[in-house]
């Protein structure tokens, strides 16, 4: 059973740093590209949910994930700009 895009983001992405969110994004994009190019493994062609449903879900997850990535990037660059990383390391 597939989870909703919102649930996926909450369970798989909550609290993850920027770099980890990029890894998740790259994995989802790999699945999207495989579907779009027709490179779907034979064993996945007749699965339930369908490859089409998984593709649509991946796109919805990516739309939410991009927002989460932007927020994480903003937090990291803001902390870096204010020198917060150095202070946290010193404590």
N, C-alpha and C positions, 0 to 999 in steps of 0.2 A: 504494500500500500504506500502510495506517495503522500508525503506531508505537504502542507501548504507552503508557498514561498516564504511567508512570514514566519512560520514555524521553523523552516530550514535556517533562515537567517538568525533567529533567536537561539536555536540549539547548536548550530555549527559555527556561528560567527561572533556570538556575544563575548566581549572581552578580549578578542583576538587582536594582536598588534597588526600594524599596517602590513608588514611583510607576510604574515600568515594569511591575511585577507587576499593579498595578491596571488598566493599559491592556490587558494580556493578558486579565485577568478580564473586562473590559467587552466585548472582542471575542468571547470565548467565550459570554458571557451573551446577546449579540445573536444569535448563531447558535441558541442554545437557545430563545430567545423566538420567533424566526422559525419554528422547527420546531413549537413548541407552538401557535402561532397559525395554522399551516397556510400560512404565507407562504414556501413553498419555491419558488424559481424553477423554471420548467418544465424547463430544461436539467439541473437537479440531481435531478429526481424519479426518473429512471431510471438514475442513476449507480451505479457500484460503487466503493466500498462504498455500501450503501444509506443514505438519509437517516436511517433509524432507527438504523443502526449508528453513524453519525457523531454522532447525538444522544446515544446511550448513552456513547460515548467522551468527548464533551464533558463530560457529567456526571461521569464518573470523573476526568477531568483537573481539573475544578473542585474536586472534593473534596480532591485533593492540593494544588492551587494555594492554596486557602484556608489550609491549614496553613503553606505557604511564605510567604504574605502576613502571617500572624500573626507568624511568626518575624522577618520583615524589619521589621515595624512595631515589634516589641519591641526589636530592635537599634537602630533609628533613635531611638526615644523614650528608650532607655537612654543612648545616646551624647549626645543632646540634654540630658537631665537632668543628666548629669555634666559638661557643657560640653566634651565631646570634639571637637565640630565646630569650635569656636573654636581649640582647640590645634592641630588638624590644619591649619587654614588658616594659622596663624602660622608653621608649619615651613617 
